[in-house]
């Protein structure tokens, strides 16, 4: 996706004891800025991220909050 900004924060500490945390899946907050999001809906942007992560979304990642923007939308 050639991001100009890519920030990933582990939010797992806030979910200790949660079923997803117990099974090893992490909780993350992702901020990603890419020109490739231009003209795409919020849902389409999220699908692009999910597709890029592939199997990680089914194994290593239990929950992912996504903030996907274009460079002109990013503060």
N, C-alpha and C positions, 0 to 999 in steps of 0.2 A: 504493500500500500504506500510505500515511500513516505512515511510520516515525517512531518517537520517537528512534531512534539509527540513523545511517547512516554507516559508516566504510569507506572504500575505500583499500586500500594497494596500490601498484604493487610487485609482487614480481618484476618483469622482470629486475632485475640478477642475481638468483640463477639465471636461466635463459639467460644469454647463450650463444649457440652452439646452443641447442636449436632444432629444426626450426620450432616455432611462433613463436619469437622472430625467426628469420630471415625468415619470411613476413610479419612485421609484426604478428601477433597477440600481444596482451599477456597477462601472467600477473598475476592480481589476487587479493587476499584481501578478502572482503566480510563485514562484520558488519552485520546489519540486525535491528532490533527493531520488531515491529509487532503490534498487537492482532489483526490479520487472520490471524495464524498460529495463533491459539487453536483447538484441536481438530483441527489438521492434523498429519499425520505428517511426519517429516523429508523424505521423498521429495516429498510434496505441497508443502511449503514451498519446496523447491528448484525444483520445476516452476513455482511462482508467480513466482519470481525470474527464471527462464529466460524465461518468457512475457513478463514486463515488459521484458526486455532485447531480445527479438526478434532482429532481424538482427545486432545487435552481437555476439551469441554466435556467429555464423557468420563474422564479418569481423574486428572490432576486438579481440575477446577470444578468446584461444587456450585459456586455462585460468582457472577461477574457483573458488576455495575459498570456500564459503558457510557462515557461522555465522548461522542464522536462528532467532530466539527471540521469545517473547512478552515483554512487559514484566515479568511475574512470574518468568520464567525467567532474565532478564538480571541479572547481579550488580550 
